[in-house]
Structure formats: structure tokens, C-alpha cells
Amino acid sequence: MSELLILALIVLLIVSLLLTILGYVLYSGLLSEISVRTGSPPIKNITFAYKLKQGPYKECGALFTESCSIGPKLSSIGVFYDDPNEVAKEKCRYAVGSILSEGEDKPSDEMLRLYQKFGFKIFSFPAVTHAVTASFPHRTPLSIIVGVQRVYPQLRAYIKERKLCAHPFLEIYRGDLIYYMSPLARQGDFYVPELQAIEKTLQDGEESEEDHRTDITGADSNSETSSVTHTAMSDSRETSPAPSTVPSLPPRDLGDGDRAGDRSSGESVDSSSSFEELDLELVEGQEGGVGTQAKVGGSKPHKTPFDQEAVTEGEE
């Protein structure tokens, strides 16, 4: 009789454990509603402290932890530049840090000095009026992993269906929500200075190669018969590159999280935004032009970080 009682208690404990795990996953956002739309982004012009790293996206958790330990009350931000399906994981580039100020506010001199003391650099992103956006509840550390798995596939489908040009991809951790956004204009202004310098070097190299080819063959390298075109960062911070194909989107590897939030259940993609009812071609000129698919024969697509490998660990 005692053996049956012990067995019953063991079964009860196992069932309770499984129900607890299921409840935790559901609370983390497994069934939360996801609304993807085009419109105003969740942030205005911002000044932020960041560190740029190269490597698998799953290793970015350490940088999030470091930036949060310096300014625990500040919103965190991550910017992901490369598509791991096109770029080796070890060469993927990302910038992670904390938002120091937004809009007309000025960053605190004390926070500027503190972040710079720990090796962070300071940069600003402009305000844009159009971006692809989504949000996800941030209730537990697991919410970050669930969000990556659920949000990015819907962003990918949304952008591909509408033939939008959206890059790079940002995650903003603010309060109890994770905001996902990708600008549709002035994309070059969302590349930190180190990457802008690299892109400019690549652009100059391609231009030299095209000039050399023109000298030898007498053909214009940008003519319809040319097989070489390029996409580059904007030097003036007023224009944005226009890739010739729809960039793939970035589900990314991420580490453990350390913030919390809330959201409702049920999965759907809300494409009822008033902006979507407009003809994109009519607003193409605003804020550097809404990014649409540029139809230039033979152009190279700008690589962006969306179709990414499955998440293997959480943010620390």
C-alpha cells in the first residue's frame, strides 16, 4: 500500500512539473498575438552607447548583460546587420547597447562618461516615419527566445509578400515589451560608423574595378549589359541604399534575457494598417523614400540578417 502511495506521489509531482513548465512557456508568450504592420517606428531619433561585435548572434547575450549592468534603468537595443544564411556565422555583425536619450532629450554627461569608460562608443540614429514593426511581451527570459522564433517568420512573410526593402533589424527592450523594427528609409544611417567605413571601402573598390573594366572594354559598367552593380552606404546620412531584391529577414540566435512584460494570446498578423492601404509608390520620396524593391537588372542584394538559425541558448 505504501509503495502505491509513493508511486502516486511521484506521478503527481511529474504532472505538476509538466504543468508548471507548460504554464511558464505560455506565460512567456507562446500564444501571444503578434501584429506586424508598416508605420511609425517605436523610437524617434536616439543617441545610444554600443559595442560592435562579430560572431554568432547567439553570443550577443553577454553584451546585453554588460550594457544593462551599467545602466539598468535604460532601454536596451540590438542591431543585426547580416543574414547568417548568406554570411558565415562567425562573420555576422551586430551592435548592442543602451539608449541614452530619445527625441529632443540630451544624454546625461555622467552616463556618457560611464559607458565610454567601459569601452562603449556613442552614436545616433535618425527619426524615420516608416518602418516594419512588431512587438512581443517580455515577461520572462524565455520570452526573448520565443519572440525570436515567432516574430521573425511573420516579419519575413510580411516583407516578402509586399516586396519591401527593410534593413537592418533592430530590437528594442523597453519596459514589458520587445519591439522589433526595420526602417524603410535612410537605412544607411542605421549602420554604425565602423560599418559605414567598411561599406565605403567596398564601394570605392567596386567603383575602381568598374572604371578599370570600362577602360579596357570601352563599355559602361553600369549599362544594361554590365554584370556588376553595387549597393553602398549613404555618405550624407540623407539617403538610403536601394537593394535590387527583397532582403531576407533575420530570426537570430540570442542568449538569456533579464527583463519582463505582458501581452494577449492568439497569433495573427495584422495587416490592416492605414499605411498599407496606400500605394507605396505614392509615398516613395518621403524620408529618403519608402524602401521598395528596386528593379535594376543585375544588381547585388544588400545582405540583411533575417533567416537565422534556431535559437540554442538564452540571453545571459
URFEN-V417389 format. One line per field, one symbol per residue. ss: DSSP state (@ for helix, = for strand, . for the rest). psi: psi as a letter, one per 20 degrees, with the letter a starting at -180 (. if undefined). burial: 1 if it has 9 or more other ideal C-beta (glycine too) atoms within 8 Angstrom, else 0. A space follows every 10 residues. Layout:
# URFEN-V417389
ss: ???
psi: ???
burial: ???
This chain:
# URFEN-V417389
ss: .@@@@@@@@@ @@@@@@@@@@ @@@@@@@@@@ .=....===. .....===== ====..@@@@ @@@@@@@@@@ .....===== ........@@ @.======== ==......@@ @@@@@@@... =====..... =======... @@@@@@@@@@ @@@@@@@@@@ @@.=....== ====..==== ===...@@@@ ..@@@@@@@@ @@@@@@@@@@ @@@@@@@... .......... .......... .......... .......... ....=..... ...@@@@..@ @@@..@@@.. .=........ .......... ......
psi: ghhhgggghg gggggggghg gghggghijh jqppoprpbp riqbpqpqpr pprpaphiji hhhggghhhg mhiqqqqppp hqoiihpqhi jqpqpqbqoh rqciqqqphg hghgghhjjq rprqqrpqip qpqrrqqnhr hhhgghgghh ghhhgggggg hjlqopqapq ppoocjqppp qoqjqkhhij pqhghhgghh ggghghhghg gghghgijqp ijrhiqjorr prqphikirq qnqirpqqrl pqqqaqrkrr aqrrrppqoo kjqhhhiqoh hhjniqlipp oropmppjqp qpprmfnrrq pirrp.
burial: 0000000000 0000000000 0001110110 0111111110 1010111111 1110011111 1111111101 1001111111 1111001010 0111111111 1100001000 1101110001 1110100101 1111111111 1111111111 1111111111 0101111111 1110011111 1111111111 1100110011 0110011011 1011000010 1000010111 1111000001 1111011111 1111111100 1010000010 0010110001 0011011111 1111000010 1111111100 100111
